Amino acid sequence: MKSLTLKTLALIACLTLSQTTLARQVAVCLFVEFSGVYPTDTLECQIGNDDNYKQTTLFEMTKAGWSIQAVTPVTTPGGIRGYVYLEKP
């Protein structure tokens, strides 16, 4: 009986965590110059699985409840670009 209760609690915990993970939205934004990413710089953002890109700023994204998870610079032949990864619960 004790083993069944522990398995049931573990199952509930896993389902709760997976639902929390599924409920989050993810956005990937591209910026052109990596001289620093400023809150008012224009970014091209892809939100979720949507194929359309939205032009916005970090200021607008954070104001809408998004939080910055990571910033990744990428060196290309045209210069340094980068990505900003955001998440919204």
N, C-alpha and C positions, 0 to 999 in steps of 0.2 A: 504494500500500500504506500509506503514511504517513497519507494522508487517511482511509482506512478505519479505521485504528487510532484516530485522533483522534475520529472520529464514534462509534465503539464506546465509547470512554471517556466521551464526552459523554453518550451514551445511558444508560450505567450510572450516571453521576453524577445525571442527572435522575430516573431510577427510584429511586435511593436516597433522594434528597431528597423525592420524592413519597410514598414509603412512610413516611418519618419523619413527614411532615406528617399523613398519614392515621392514623397510630397514636396521635396525641394526642387526648385528650378535652378538651372545653370545657364550662365551666359558667358560667351567668349567674345572679347572685344579686341580688335586690331588697332594699333596706333602706328603711325608712320615713322616718326623720328623718336629715337630713344635718348633725347637730351633730358629726359625726365617726363613723367606723365603728370600733367597738371589737371586740377579738377575741371577746368573749363575747356580743355582740349577736346576736339571732336574725335569721336571713336566710331568705328563701324562694328556694331554688335550683332551677334547671332544668338538669339535667345531660344534655348531648348533645341528641338529638332527642326525648327522653322528654317526654310531655305532662304528667306528674305532677311536682309541685313537692315538694321535700323541705325540711323545716325543719331548719336546722343553724346552726352558728356558724363564723366564720372560723378560730377555734382548731381546731375539728374538721376543717375542710377542709384546712388546712395540715398538720395532724398526719397526715392520710391521704395526703399527698404532692402536694397541689394547690399551685400558686404563683399569686400575684396578678399579673395582667397590666395591669389598668387599673381605675380607679374613676371613674365618671361621674355627677356630680350632675345632676338634672333638676328644673326648677321646674314645679310643677303648681298648680292652684287650691287644693288642700288643703295646700300647703306644699312643701318641698323633699324629693324622694326621690332615690334614686340606684341605680346598678347597679355591681356588682363583677364583673369578668370574671376567671375563673380558668382555668388550663390544667394538665393533668396528662399527662406523657409516657407 
